[in-house]
């Protein structure tokens, strides 16, 4: 089983946007390492992850990484963006 450990900063925007549950995210980190938006989207696309995720408050990536080690889970690792098809 593979665990996605992703966190980001939630920021205010000058335009409210549509009603509903949403947020503006920046400064993404995968397994606590900074990752560009291009590399993140590429990683999620190439590995076949869905495009909706549960979001929680707080910084719990250390706890998730420790849990993954306890359960011997693989972590999703970054796949750098390229301008050609990857498998």
C-alpha positions in Angstrom: 0.0 0.0 0.0 1.2 3.5 -0.9 0.7 6.5 1.4 0.4 10.1 0.0 1.9 12.5 2.6 1.2 15.9 1.2 0.9 19.2 3.0 0.7 22.9 1.9 0.0 26.4 3.3 -3.5 27.6 3.0 -3.7 31.3 1.9 -6.3 34.0 1.7 -7.2 35.3 -1.7 -8.6 38.8 -2.6 -11.5 37.1 -4.6 -13.9 34.9 -2.6 -14.8 32.6 -5.5 -17.7 30.2 -5.4 -19.5 29.1 -2.2 -18.7 25.7 -0.8 -15.7 23.9 0.7 -12.5 24.9 -0.9 -9.1 26.5 -0.2 -6.2 28.1 -2.0 -3.0 26.1 -1.4 0.6 27.1 -1.9 4.1 25.9 -0.9 3.4 22.2 -1.4 5.5 19.6 0.4 5.6 15.9 -0.4 7.1 13.7 2.3 8.1 17.0 3.9 10.2 18.0 0.9 9.2 21.0 -1.2 7.7 20.1 -4.5 6.7 22.4 -7.4 3.1 22.4 -8.6 4.2 21.0 -12.0 6.0 18.1 -10.3 3.1 17.5 -8.0 0.5 17.3 -10.7 2.8 15.1 -12.8 3.4 12.8 -9.8 -0.3 12.4 -9.1 -1.2 11.9 -12.8 1.5 9.4 -13.6 0.7 7.3 -10.5 -3.0 7.4 -11.2 -4.2 9.1 -8.1 -7.8 10.6 -8.0 -8.2 14.4 -8.1 -10.2 14.8 -4.9 -8.6 14.5 -1.5 -9.6 14.8 2.2 -8.0 17.9 3.8 -7.4 18.4 7.5 -6.1 21.2 9.6 -2.7 21.1 11.2 0.8 19.8 10.3 0.7 16.0 10.8 3.2 14.9 8.1 5.7 13.7 10.7 3.0 11.5 12.3 2.0 10.2 8.9 5.5 9.4 8.0 6.0 7.5 11.3 2.7 5.6 10.8 3.9 4.6 7.3 7.1 3.2 8.8 5.2 1.3 11.5 2.9 -0.3 8.9 5.7 -0.8 6.4 3.9 1.3 3.8 5.5 2.7 0.7 5.5 6.5 0.3 4.5 8.2 -2.9 7.7 9.8 -4.3 8.0 12.7 -6.6 8.1 12.1 -10.3 9.6 15.2 -12.0 7.5 16.9 -14.7 8.5 16.2 -18.3 6.8 17.3 -21.5 6.3 13.8 -22.8 4.2 10.7 -21.7 5.6 8.8 -18.7 4.5 5.4 -17.5 
